[in-house]
Amino acid sequence: MRRSHWWAVPCAALVLAGVAPTAAADQMRDGRSQPVFDAEPVRETVWVETGLDGDADGLSDRVAADIARPAGTDQPVPVIMDASPYYSCCGRGNESELKTYDEQGRPLGFPLFYDNYFVPRGYATVLVDLAGTNRAEGCVDVGGPSDITSAKAVIDWLNGRAPGFDAPTGGNSVAAAWSTGDVGMIGKSYDGTIANGVAATGVEGLRTIVPIGAISSWYDYYRSDGVSFGFDPVGLAENVEEGGRPDCTAVKQQLTDGAPANGDVTPLWTQRDYLPNSGQVTASVFAVHGLGDLNVKTIHFGQWWDALAAQGVPRKLWLSQTGHVDPFDFRRAEWVDTLHRWFDHWLLGVDNGITEEPAASIERAPDTWVDEPGWSGEQAQATVLHPRTDGLGTEPAPGETASFTDDPALDEYDWAAQPDQPSPARALFSTAPLTGDLRLAGTSAVTVTASPSTPTAHLSALLVDYGPTTTRDYLGEGEGIRTLETESCWGESRPGDDSCYLDTETTTADVDFEIIARGWADLANHASLSEEQPLQPGQPYTMTFRLATTDHVVPAGHQLALIIGGTDNAFIVAPGQPGRIGLDLARSSVTLPVVGGLPAVATSGLEAALDRLPQVRPDRVPPRPHVQLNRD
């Protein structure tokens, strides 16, 4: 089912993949492909050559592509692919499923429900071991050329452009004669990141990607505008290699050398930034992200979405209140139905109307979703507010200053928990209670003019919604869900490959404030993220840095606050010499992505800021994040 143009989805004279034309009526019903293939699927492994030699053994590395595809048909079928480094080390999904194999080494247990549900409906499922993991040769390079080529090579093989074999070394040549060559990539976290990276190569045959909680720039996973989150890519490489591969020592040394602790942008990071190549994306994109995701932070979806929008890429978006959670575990029935119709459209060419449906769905309150024709973040107006001694307003206050002393023992929750009390460790600026709802949708930025008392200074900035609310407990252990003892089944179960999964339910938290966006920076990188400069104590430096992308409504009666501090102990490492930092308020500001206009936030004539800030009950303070970084 080759297409002359990537955006042309055949609708007329449709020949459904995997089904003879005479059986087309049985294959389709109510605009959806039906499970007409009830025979045991063909399960096999093909080792695909990548053209790379990461382990330096003089041979082209081969990656393992485990395949489940419909039996009993001569018609070619499209492919749903999940390329991952986690199939043997860590598992996939809420139940951490691993790949399993029978006594002959043939693939048996496929993690997740994709094979169980989609193979009977005329799709093949291909699960790819990234180079250096599970049964694949080569080395992990954490989002670099080896990782991306691992998956791209399989798409090339499916389209007859790369060699495949029936053994990890030697063996017989294998062609994908059963495949249309049309591929949809899907995956959460690292897996979804690979989908982003492969799409950015423009590889022919990739028709759609579904990145879930995915990275768009690896620098922004490990660093933020010059500061480090305290962990490095070499640790992730060692983890997914399950203790390390001796032949990959050189690759891991490159990861270590290329990721300096000072947070500077280096060639290693720019090589793992997929944003500059967004113009090569020819696949549609269905992105899913948790607004409470503090592992793969929301800046990743925000900047990727903006880049795709600028290129006119067909796109769809779900934003939940969860943390780093798959939609199968927070909106299961709706997810399976929507994903089914998405793949039917982009891979089978079914004219089912999904591209005419609302393109964005946002969870406003636990299990309460609002749909939009397109994400309003694309139309948000950049609106500047200024910190002042009497609050946060639309006009700057010449001559006004503030200061704080960096205390690396404290974090953002310490700063935010007592807004009505003075603190030497942060500066807090708040609006009065809002006269109307304020929707922020997009990526904010903070500009700070700061004078450090020492040669090193790290900065943190937060946007806080002060007011009582109930939200998903995305900071809790399940990041917004609880796993139950009951289960539901999605597709065909077969010996060794169960289609049933434990159900989940929503967990909620009653809080008096919510941190809705956060960002961090090293003031020494004020002039360049590629090269820090020593700071002169007492000298003012101006730096603009990003806050995480959000889509949040601050209700009428609540207050929006900007907090500026030093080391946020929950996320970043401290500078070498923490000290006192002075702020020139007239030359500092926050730029907000406002949708629908700004309610009155004037500060003139207001009482002193501390007198009008709310009190926060100790039992309604959000918990410290229960987030394991550098993981799935």
Disulfide bonds with the S-S distance in Angstrom:
Cys89-Cys90 2.41
Cys139-Cys248 2.00
Cys489-Cys500 1.88
